Amino acid sequence: MCNWRSDLQLMSMVESMGIQCIQLDLARRKASILIELKAFFTIFYHALRIRPNILHSATVKPNLYGGLVASMLRIPFVCSITGLGVAFSSSQPCYLRLKSFILLMYRCIANSTYSRFLFENRSDLNLFVSAHILPIARAVQIAGAGVDIYKYFPQPEPDAACIKVLFAARLLKEKGLDDLVCAVKTLQNRGCIIKIYVAGIHDEADPDAIPFSQICEWQEKGYLQWLGTRNDMSNVIGDCHIVCLPTRYAEGTPRILIEGASCGRPLIAPNVPGCNEIIEDGINGLLYATSGSPSLVECLSMLAKSPSTRTRMGVAGRYKVERCYSHQKVVSSTLEVYSALC
């Protein structure tokens, strides 16, 4: 079903670049206390053995465990906040409690003067500063992971009667693929020739995963085309007219939106933190309201009907990526943070 590269293949590729890899069994979601303790002590053991000049982590669990280890061993610490996730977007009681716990833990690991927090969007940075988790002097905004602007270059639209909308993300319910399917179904019923092209990782083990049977059903009904897991995203983007990420929660700075803009494609996403950092509404894409207007259907309809608007937004998006989101700028900003700590 998927053309996945195994963990061993990925590790081999990284090690060929002269980077030592250590595999850490870390559950993405709920796990037993024993598994979590094992992950923490594995990080502690290797940090104690290697004694790195800097410990740099990303995503919630590595940030919390790595931050505690760095504090205990007095190692300079760089913490990348790559988005706050569903815990900070949901009003469910369980998530509200989780949010309070995560903020408390971040406050503990931010005490060290030898720590820096890297944020992918201004909204997350402001939240941490206003909540007194860390002072503004130790908060740095960096434009996501950046993109290779020479690999992801502007390409002409595909010569196809059908408007192709790219959804490229992990196949999780939280990413909102079902919302996009509903929007496309509505437009097809109105006579619009439009279809979703889906590329991503399908992980049945994740409790939030969309069942693959559902993907197959949507494909059979003509709403989408499943592309599998792809390593040639520049080609995939170039073969589509629009890049859409209908996520249901705040993101860091979604990489697919940066890549799409770099390839000269207009973007569509909800008006949530991270997405509204890369998308300037009406300039390089469209932001829709999660409730109210404009809706996802309206945004798709607008771009599907207007090739000139798509071209104008694609040019603006490429310009923004060159100005703010190139690999060179991100690497340079990160190295400046390292230099300040060493």
TABELMO-V285160 format. One record per residue. N is the residue number from 1. SS is DSSP state (helix for helix, strand for strand, loop for the rest). PHI is phi in radians with two decimals (* if undefined). NEAR is the number of other ideal C-beta (glycine too) atoms within 12 Angstrom. Layout:
{{N | SS | PHI | NEAR} {N | SS | PHI | NEAR}}
This chain:
{{1 | loop | * | 19} {2 | loop | -2.22 | 22} {3 | loop | -1.66 | 17} {4 | loop | -1.45 | 17} {5 | loop | -1.54 | 16} {6 | loop | -1.27 | 13} {7 | helix | -1.01 | 15} {8 | helix | -1.14 | 13} {9 | helix | -1.14 | 15} {10 | helix | -1.14 | 17} {11 | helix | -1.09 | 18} {12 | helix | -1.08 | 14} {13 | helix | -1.12 | 16} {14 | helix | -1.19 | 17} {15 | helix | -1.14 | 15} {16 | loop | -1.15 | 12} {17 | loop | -1.61 | 11} {18 | loop | 1.50 | 8} {19 | loop | -1.87 | 12} {20 | loop | -1.33 | 14} {21 | loop | -1.96 | 18} {22 | loop | -2.22 | 20} {23 | loop | -1.40 | 16} {24 | loop | -2.12 | 26} {25 | loop | -1.44 | 20} {26 | loop | -2.26 | 25} {27 | loop | -1.26 | 20} {28 | loop | -1.18 | 22} {29 | loop | -2.09 | 22} {30 | loop | -1.09 | 14} {31 | loop | -2.67 | 18} {32 | loop | -1.26 | 12} {33 | helix | -1.06 | 11} {34 | helix | -1.17 | 12} {35 | helix | -1.14 | 20} {36 | helix | -1.19 | 23} {37 | helix | -1.14 | 17} {38 | helix | -1.07 | 19} {39 | helix | -1.10 | 29} {40 | helix | -1.07 | 28} {41 | helix | -1.25 | 20} {42 | helix | -1.15 | 23} {43 | helix | -1.10 | 35} {44 | helix | -1.07 | 25} {45 | helix | -1.04 | 18} {46 | helix | -1.24 | 24} {47 | helix | -1.15 | 33} {48 | helix | -1.16 | 18} {49 | helix | -1.28 | 14} {50 | helix | -1.48 | 17} {51 | loop | 0.91 | 16} {52 | loop | -1.17 | 26} {53 | loop | -1.18 | 17} {54 | strand | -2.50 | 27} {55 | strand | -1.87 | 38} {56 | strand | -2.06 | 30} {57 | strand | -2.17 | 34} {58 | strand | -2.59 | 27} {59 | loop | 1.29 | 23} {60 | helix | -1.07 | 33} {61 | helix | -1.08 | 28} {62 | helix | -1.03 | 32} {63 | helix | -1.10 | 38} {64 | helix | -1.21 | 33} {65 | helix | -1.20 | 35} {66 | helix | -1.12 | 39} {67 | helix | -1.14 | 43} {68 | helix | -1.13 | 33} {69 | helix | -1.09 | 33} {70 | helix | -1.06 | 37} {71 | helix | -1.14 | 28} {72 | helix | -1.16 | 21} {73 | helix | -1.71 | 25} {74 | loop | 1.00 | 18} {75 | loop | -1.79 | 31} {76 | strand | -0.94 | 29} {77 | strand | -2.24 | 43} {78 | strand | -2.03 | 41} {79 | strand | -2.03 | 45} {80 | strand | -1.62 | 35} {81 | strand | -1.64 | 48} {82 | loop | -1.69 | 29} {83 | loop | 1.99 | 35} {84 | loop | -1.71 | 36} {85 | loop | 1.35 | 33} {86 | helix | -1.18 | 29} {87 | helix | -1.06 | 28} {88 | helix | -1.71 | 32} {89 | loop | -1.92 | 29} {90 | loop | -1.58 | 19} {91 | loop | -1.74 | 13} {92 | loop | -1.15 | 14} {93 | helix | -0.94 | 11} {94 | helix | -1.11 | 14} {95 | helix | -1.30 | 20} {96 | helix | -1.12 | 17} {97 | helix | -1.16 | 15} {98 | helix | -1.11 | 24} {99 | helix | -1.04 | 27} {100 | helix | -1.07 | 17} {101 | helix | -1.15 | 18} {102 | helix | -1.10 | 30} {103 | helix | -1.11 | 28} {104 | helix | -1.07 | 17} {105 | helix | -1.15 | 26} {106 | helix | -1.07 | 39} {107 | helix | -1.10 | 24} {108 | helix | -1.17 | 23} {109 | helix | -1.41 | 37} {110 | loop | -1.54 | 35} {111 | loop | -1.15 | 21} {112 | loop | -1.17 | 28} {113 | loop | -1.24 | 16} {114 | loop | -1.68 | 26} {115 | strand | -2.23 | 40} {116 | strand | -2.37 | 41} {117 | strand | -1.95 | 38} {118 | strand | -1.78 | 39} {119 | strand | -2.01 | 41} {120 | loop | -1.59 | 40} {121 | loop | -2.58 | 34} {122 | helix | -1.17 | 26} {123 | helix | -1.07 | 28} {124 | helix | -1.14 | 40} {125 | helix | -1.05 | 31} {126 | helix | -1.09 | 20} {127 | helix | -1.09 | 27} {128 | helix | -1.15 | 35} {129 | helix | -1.27 | 25} {130 | helix | -1.17 | 16} {131 | loop | -1.48 | 22} {132 | loop | 1.04 | 16} {133 | loop | -1.36 | 32} {134 | loop | -2.70 | 34} {135 | loop | -1.32 | 21} {136 | helix | -1.03 | 19} {137 | helix | -1.15 | 13} {138 | helix | -1.85 | 29} {139 | strand | -1.90 | 33} {140 | strand | -2.28 | 33} {141 | strand | -1.68 | 31} {142 | loop | -2.22 | 40} {143 | loop | -1.32 | 39} {144 | loop | 1.09 | 40} {145 | loop | -1.51 | 28} {146 | loop | 1.34 | 29} {147 | strand | -2.52 | 38} {148 | loop | -1.36 | 24} {149 | loop | -1.25 | 29} {150 | loop | -1.55 | 15} {151 | loop | -1.44 | 21} {152 | loop | -1.78 | 35} {153 | loop | -2.02 | 24} {154 | loop | -1.05 | 25} {155 | loop | -2.33 | 25} {156 | loop | -1.15 | 17} {157 | loop | -1.09 | 29} {158 | loop | -1.16 | 25} {159 | loop | -1.49 | 12} {160 | loop | -2.50 | 18} {161 | loop | -1.21 | 13} {162 | loop | -1.46 | 25} {163 | strand | -1.31 | 33} {164 | strand | -1.76 | 35} {165 | strand | -1.90 | 48} {166 | strand | -1.57 | 43} {167 | strand | -2.02 | 48} {168 | strand | -2.26 | 45} {169 | loop | -2.95 | 36} {170 | loop | -1.09 | 30} {171 | loop | -1.45 | 37} {172 | strand | -1.97 | 30} {173 | helix | -1.03 | 23} {174 | helix | -1.12 | 32} {175 | helix | -1.40 | 36} {176 | loop | 1.40 | 36} {177 | helix | -1.05 | 42} {178 | helix | -1.11 | 28} {179 | helix | -1.13 | 32} {180 | helix | -1.17 | 43} {181 | helix | -1.07 | 35} {182 | helix | -1.08 | 23} {183 | helix | -1.15 | 38} {184 | helix | -1.16 | 41} {185 | helix | -1.02 | 24} {186 | helix | -1.06 | 22} {187 | helix | -1.17 | 32} {188 | helix | -1.07 | 27} {189 | helix | -1.15 | 16} {190 | loop | -1.55 | 17} {191 | loop | 1.72 | 11} {192 | loop | -1.34 | 23} {193 | loop | -1.58 | 19} {194 | strand | -2.59 | 37} {195 | strand | -2.67 | 37} {196 | strand | -1.64 | 46} {197 | strand | -1.99 | 38} {198 | strand | -1.93 | 43} {199 | strand | -2.22 | 38} {200 | loop | 2.96 | 36} {201 | loop | -1.78 | 28} {202 | loop | -1.88 | 31} {203 | loop | -2.08 | 22} {204 | loop | -1.07 | 19} {205 | loop | -1.26 | 14} {206 | loop | -1.33 | 21} {207 | loop | -1.10 | 16} {208 | loop | -1.66 | 24} {209 | strand | -1.16 | 24} {210 | loop | -1.32 | 34} {211 | loop | -0.99 | 21} {212 | helix | -1.13 | 21} {213 | helix | -1.08 | 16} {214 | helix | -1.22 | 23} {215 | helix | -1.05 | 31} {216 | helix | -1.10 | 19} {217 | helix | -1.11 | 17} {218 | helix | -1.08 | 30} {219 | helix | -1.17 | 23} {220 | helix | -1.08 | 13} {221 | loop | -1.44 | 19} {222 | loop | 1.52 | 18} {223 | loop | -1.46 | 31} {224 | strand | -2.56 | 37} {225 | strand | -2.18 | 28} {226 | strand | -1.45 | 31} {227 | strand | -1.75 | 32} {228 | strand | 1.42 | 23} {229 | loop | -1.51 | 24} {230 | loop | -2.10 | 26} {231 | loop | -1.88 | 20} {232 | loop | -2.05 | 19} {233 | helix | -1.09 | 31} {234 | helix | -1.06 | 29} {235 | helix | -1.19 | 22} {236 | helix | -1.10 | 31} {237 | helix | -1.12 | 45} {238 | helix | -1.09 | 29} {239 | loop | -1.58 | 30} {240 | loop | -2.14 | 43} {241 | loop | -1.67 | 42} {242 | strand | -2.41 | 54} {243 | strand | -1.94 | 50} {244 | strand | -2.25 | 50} {245 | strand | -2.22 | 49} {246 | loop | -1.51 | 47} {247 | loop | -0.99 | 39} {248 | loop | -1.76 | 28} {249 | loop | -2.46 | 33} {250 | loop | -1.13 | 36} {251 | loop | -1.91 | 41} {252 | loop | -1.35 | 39} {253 | loop | -2.37 | 45} {254 | loop | -0.99 | 45} {255 | helix | -1.08 | 36} {256 | helix | -1.11 | 45} {257 | helix | -1.24 | 52} {258 | helix | -1.15 | 47} {259 | helix | -1.10 | 45} {260 | helix | -1.09 | 49} {261 | helix | -1.11 | 49} {262 | helix | -1.09 | 43} {263 | loop | -1.51 | 43} {264 | loop | 1.40 | 37} {265 | loop | -1.89 | 50} {266 | strand | -1.22 | 46} {267 | strand | -2.03 | 52} {268 | strand | -2.33 | 55} {269 | strand | -2.81 | 48} {270 | strand | -1.26 | 40} {271 | loop | -1.43 | 30} {272 | loop | -2.23 | 36} {273 | loop | -0.91 | 33} {274 | loop | 1.64 | 40} {275 | helix | -1.18 | 46} {276 | helix | -1.39 | 32} {277 | helix | -1.46 | 39} {278 | helix | -1.50 | 44} {279 | loop | -1.63 | 41} {280 | loop | -1.72 | 25} {281 | strand | -0.99 | 25} {282 | loop | 1.48 | 20} {283 | loop | -1.78 | 23} {284 | loop | -2.04 | 43} {285 | strand | 3.03 | 42} {286 | strand | -2.27 | 41} {287 | strand | -1.86 | 35} {288 | strand | -1.93 | 37} {289 | loop | -1.45 | 19} {290 | loop | -1.20 | 23} {291 | loop | -2.56 | 12} {292 | loop | 1.85 | 12} {293 | loop | -2.19 | 15} {294 | loop | -1.31 | 23} {295 | loop | -1.67 | 26} {296 | helix | -1.06 | 42} {297 | helix | -1.06 | 32} {298 | helix | -1.10 | 22} {299 | helix | -1.13 | 40} {300 | helix | -1.08 | 44} {301 | helix | -1.07 | 28} {302 | helix | -1.05 | 29} {303 | helix | -1.31 | 41} {304 | helix | -1.10 | 34} {305 | helix | -1.49 | 21} {306 | loop | -2.25 | 21} {307 | helix | -1.03 | 21} {308 | helix | -1.16 | 14} {309 | helix | -1.17 | 26} {310 | helix | -1.07 | 36} {311 | helix | -1.13 | 23} {312 | helix | -1.06 | 21} {313 | helix | -1.19 | 36} {314 | helix | -1.09 | 38} {315 | helix | -1.12 | 23} {316 | helix | -1.13 | 28} {317 | helix | -1.14 | 41} {318 | helix | -1.06 | 34} {319 | helix | -1.08 | 22} {320 | helix | -1.15 | 32} {321 | helix | -1.12 | 42} {322 | helix | -1.05 | 28} {323 | helix | -1.38 | 19} {324 | helix | -2.19 | 31} {325 | helix | -2.11 | 37} {326 | strand | -1.28 | 31} {327 | helix | -0.92 | 27} {328 | helix | -1.02 | 20} {329 | helix | -1.17 | 26} {330 | helix | -1.16 | 30} {331 | helix | -1.09 | 19} {332 | helix | -1.07 | 16} {333 | helix | -1.15 | 29} {334 | helix | -1.18 | 28} {335 | helix | -1.11 | 20} {336 | helix | -1.10 | 18} {337 | helix | -1.14 | 30} {338 | helix | -1.01 | 24} {339 | helix | -1.07 | 15} {340 | helix | -1.20 | 20} {341 | helix | -1.62 | 28} {342 | loop | -1.60 | 16}}
